[in-house]
Amino acid sequence: MTVFKPGYPPGQQMSTLQLLWFALTQKFDGLEYAFVTSETFGPAAYSEMGPMKVFQFSDPDLIHEVLVEKAAQFQKGNILRRAFVPFLGQGLLTSEGEFWKRQRKLAQPAFHPRRVDSYGDVMVAYTDRMLDSWNTGQTLWLDREMMKLTLGIVCKTLFDADVSEEADRIGDLVNEVLEFANETIADPFPLPEWVPTPRRQKLKAAMTELDAIIQRIIDARRQSDADRGDLLSMLLSARDDNDQGMSDKQLRDEVMTLFLAGHETTAMTMAWAWYLLTTHPAIYDRLQAEVDTVLAGRAPTVADLAQLPFAERVIKEALRLYPAAPGANRQPLEDTTIGGYPVKKGVELSLSIWAMHRSERYFPKPDQFDPERFSPEREKEIPKGAYLPFGGGPRVCIGNAFALMEARLLLVRMVQRARLELIPGQTIKPIQLLTVRPVNGIQMKVSLRGTSPVVGQTVQGAIPELA
């Protein structure tokens, strides 16, 4: 290991010319880079690559110091802002300071546990709608199906809007936006924002379409003048200390953030959970046995989840291997220290949840899919702060409880009504966009099991209204 700067952790140096050559000849893989850096240099690393000075931390204590103990001393890093502000604006993911605190406070009631629980029947009903469209013997792209499903759920539960007819087009637009963000993150020499590159022109066109969809949802609610108790109603009725409501721009930014991030996280958790289950048949069979025994053919409700502990362990382990938030990026507002290392104002901090979750320092046999590591006895053995699938500190994902409940309900209902089989010969490789996605998608073959879609009463073709 190389310590090229006294008082700093080990890392690597790369000249500007070397970095330029790398950028021109190699495709940057952020997940692989983070893991190799952690394994090579340890849980604290410092690298200077051309003009960039970057700390990487993949240790629970160091990450806790940044995200919790000294959270007020940091802001989101330049790399993240450059990648996401062009389309998310000043939403919850990208805003800072007092403005972020105000927006978070306004949005928080929509994610109160009792309200999240009230979304359960909608989640199951939308899952049934998807399963009703499947046929035995059909081959489908599971990641795309999960994106359409969770997009419909988040629009219905948070905005009381139905976008099912536009789901495919919205998925294409979201892909365009996230690919731009990923390329921006990986580009060490970004062109000025005013340069009209082909990628930026495509982003502009995609954002014009997405903005039109978002604006239609907002306009329809404003015209109805109805308070439906969902997130959109709360944002529309919110007032600050001067009795001023949100501007159209603020409202658009918050809705866009939750529109994109609110369905991507659960969709990818589901895609990876199914990939892991179909490559571990004994675990799949055990989950199916639990679901069939506990539910005896009836559709799951939120109240049933406590009786389905193995389903919860499957989701938790899928989130360990493929975390919803594989990393966080911070920048100090002033000179400070982390773990005793000097961290100068403006330097980039990369907090790699991905590398931490896959390190043998914290998880025995880290590459093994083992849901039992989250049994009550073994979960106590996980070091504090080593498992952070949704980030941590005051900026932990606002929708983590929503996503965990949704993932369990969707998984259980799908296990009841279908048996999935991974199509052989695929290359399944993760790539970091907003979340961790399979770069080439995941194809599955469907065998329906024929369970009747009943949620206490018939819901096929009708989505329950929110209370």
Residue pairs with C-beta under 8 A, 6 or more apart in sequence:
1 10
1 40
1 41
1 42
2 10
2 11
2 12
2 13
3 9
3 10
3 11
4 11
4 13
4 48
5 46
5 48
7 341
7 342
8 46
8 341
8 342
9 41
9 42
9 44
9 45
9 46
9 55
9 341
10 41
10 42
10 45
10 46
11 37
11 41
11 45
11 46
11 47
11 48
11 56
12 41
12 47
12 49
13 47
13 48
13 49
14 22
14 47
14 48
14 49
14 50
15 50
16 50
16 51
18 50
19 49
19 50
19 52
19 188
19 189
20 50
20 188
20 189
23 187
23 188
23 189
27 186
28 186
29 431
30 185
30 186
30 327
30 432
31 326
31 354
31 430
31 431
31 432
31 436
34 56
34 58
34 326
34 327
34 350
34 352
34 354
34 355
35 352
35 354
35 355
35 358
37 45
37 47
37 56
37 352
37 355
38 45
38 56
38 58
38 352
38 355
38 356
38 359
39 355
39 359
41 56
43 57
43 58
43 59
43 62
43 356
43 359
43 361
44 55
44 56
44 57
44 59
44 62
44 339
44 341
45 55
45 56
46 53
46 54
46 55
46 56
46 341
47 53
47 54
47 56
48 54
49 188
50 188
50 189
51 188
52 188
52 348
53 344
53 347
53 348
54 347
54 348
54 349
54 350
55 338
55 341
55 343
55 347
55 348
55 349
55 350
56 349
56 350
56 351
56 352
56 355
57 63
57 66
57 338
57 339
57 349
57 350
57 351
57 352
58 351
58 352
58 353
58 355
58 356
58 359
59 339
59 356
59 361
60 356
60 362
60 383
60 384
60 385
60 386
60 388
61 339
61 385
62 338
62 339
63 328
63 351
63 353
63 356
63 385
63 388
63 392
64 385
64 392
64 393
65 338
65 339
66 74
66 330
66 338
66 349
66 351
66 393
67 328
67 330
67 351
67 391
67 392
67 393
67 395
68 392
68 393
68 394
70 336
70 338
71 393
71 394
71 395
73 332
73 333
73 334
73 336
74 330
74 331
74 332
74 333
74 349
75 96
75 97
75 330
75 331
75 333
76 94
76 96
76 329
76 330
76 331
77 329
77 330
77 331
77 348
77 349
78 331
78 348
79 184
79 185
79 329
79 348
80 94
80 185
80 329
81 94
82 184
82 185
82 190
83 180
83 181
83 182
83 184
83 185
84 93
84 94
84 181
84 434
85 94
86 180
86 193
86 203
86 207
87 177
87 180
87 181
87 203
87 207
87 210
87 256
87 260
88 94
88 253
88 256
88 257
88 260
89 249
89 252
89 253
89 256
90 99
90 250
90 253
91 103
91 253
91 254
91 256
91 257
91 258
92 100
92 103
92 104
92 107
92 254
92 257
92 258
92 398
93 257
93 261
94 257
95 103
95 253
102 240
103 250
103 254
104 398
106 234
106 235
106 238
107 231
107 234
107 235
107 254
107 258
107 398
108 398
109 115
109 234
110 158
110 230
110 231
110 234
111 398
111 399
111 401
111 402
113 401
115 229
116 401
116 402
116 405
117 302
117 405
118 466
118 467
119 153
119 157
119 402
119 405
119 406
119 466
120 301
120 302
120 405
120 409
121 301
121 455
121 456
121 459
121 464
122 153
122 156
122 157
122 463
122 464
122 466
123 153
123 157
123 405
123 406
123 409
123 410
124 299
124 300
124 301
124 409
124 413
124 455
124 459
125 455
125 459
125 462
125 463
125 464
126 149
126 152
126 153
126 156
126 463
127 149
127 409
127 410
127 413
127 414
128 299
128 413
128 417
128 453
128 455
128 459
128 460
129 152
129 164
129 460
129 461
129 463
130 145
130 148
130 149
131 413
131 414
131 417
131 418
131 448
131 453
132 453
132 460
134 140
134 418
134 446
134 448
135 446
135 448
136 446
136 447
136 448
137 445
137 446
137 447
138 445
138 446
139 423
139 443
139 444
139 445
139 446
140 443
140 444
140 446
141 441
141 442
141 443
142 270
142 271
142 274
142 275
142 420
142 441
142 442
142 443
142 444
143 267
143 268
143 271
143 437
143 438
143 441
143 442
144 171
144 441
146 266
146 267
146 268
146 270
146 271
147 167
147 171
147 174
147 263
147 264
147 267
148 164
148 167
148 168
148 171
149 267
149 270
149 410
150 262
150 263
150 264
150 266
150 267
150 270
150 406
150 410
151 163
151 167
151 170
151 171
151 263
151 267
152 162
152 163
152 164
152 167
153 263
153 266
153 406
154 258
154 259
154 262
154 263
155 161
155 162
155 163
155 217
155 259
156 162
156 463
156 466
157 230
157 466
158 230
158 231
158 232
158 258
158 262
159 217
159 221
159 230
159 231
159 232
159 255
159 259
160 221
160 228
160 230
160 232
160 466
161 217
161 220
162 463
163 170
163 213
166 213
169 209
170 210
170 213
173 206
173 209
173 210
174 210
174 260
174 264
176 202
176 203
176 206
177 203
177 206
177 207
177 210
177 260
178 260
178 264
178 433
178 434
179 433
180 199
180 200
180 202
180 203
181 433
181 434
182 431
182 432
182 433
183 199
184 190
191 197
210 256
210 259
211 252
211 256
214 252
214 255
214 256
214 259
215 252
217 232
217 255
218 232
218 236
218 248
218 251
218 252
218 255
221 228
221 232
221 233
221 236
222 236
226 233
227 233
227 237
228 466
229 466
229 467
230 466
231 258
232 255
235 246
235 251
235 254
235 255
236 245
236 246
236 251
237 245
238 245
238 246
239 245
246 254
258 399
260 434
261 399
261 434
262 399
262 402
264 434
264 435
265 324
265 325
265 390
265 397
265 399
265 403
265 435
266 403
266 406
266 407
266 410
268 322
268 324
268 435
268 436
268 437
269 315
269 318
269 319
269 322
269 324
269 403
269 407
270 407
270 410
270 411
271 437
271 438
271 442
272 318
272 321
272 322
272 430
272 436
272 438
273 314
273 315
273 318
273 407
273 411
274 414
274 420
274 442
274 444
275 422
275 428
275 438
275 442
276 283
276 314
276 317
276 318
276 321
276 369
277 283
277 284
277 287
277 314
277 420
278 284
278 420
278 421
278 422
278 444
279 369
279 422
280 369
283 314
283 369
283 371
286 310
287 310
287 311
287 314
287 415
288 415
288 419
290 308
290 309
290 310
290 311
291 300
291 308
291 311
291 412
291 415
291 416
292 416
294 304
294 307
294 308
295 304
295 412
295 416
297 416
297 451
297 452
298 454
299 413
299 416
299 453
299 454
299 455
299 456
300 308
300 409
300 412
300 413
300 416
301 455
301 456
302 405
302 409
304 412
305 311
305 312
305 405
305 408
305 409
305 412
308 408
308 412
310 371
311 408
311 411
311 412
311 415
312 374
312 408
313 371
313 372
313 374
313 375
314 371
314 411
315 404
315 407
315 408
315 411
316 371
316 374
316 387
316 389
317 369
317 370
317 371
317 373
317 374
319 389
320 357
320 363
320 373
320 387
320 389
321 357
321 358
321 369
322 430
322 436
323 353
323 354
323 357
323 388
323 389
323 390
323 436
324 389
324 390
324 397
324 400
324 403
324 435
324 436
325 353
325 388
325 389
325 390
325 391
325 397
325 435
326 352
326 353
326 354
326 432
326 435
326 436
327 350
327 351
327 352
327 353
327 354
327 432
328 350
328 351
328 353
328 391
329 348
329 349
329 350
329 351
330 348
330 349
330 351
331 346
331 347
331 348
331 349
332 343
332 344
332 345
332 346
332 347
332 349
333 345
334 345
335 342
335 343
335 344
335 345
336 343
337 343
338 349
343 349
353 388
353 389
353 391
354 432
354 436
356 362
356 386
356 388
357 363
357 366
357 386
357 387
357 389
358 366
358 367
359 366
360 366
362 382
362 383
362 386
363 373
363 382
363 386
364 373
372 378
373 379
373 382
385 392
389 400
390 396
390 397
390 400
390 403
391 397
397 403
414 420
416 449
416 451
417 448
417 449
417 450
417 451
417 453
418 446
418 447
418 448
418 449
419 446
419 447
419 448
419 449
420 444
420 445
420 446
420 447
421 444
421 445
421 447
422 442
422 443
422 444
422 445
423 443
423 444
423 445
426 440
426 442
426 443
427 440
428 438
428 440
428 442
429 438
429 439
429 440
430 436
430 437
430 438
430 439
431 437
431 438
431 439
453 459
453 460
455 464
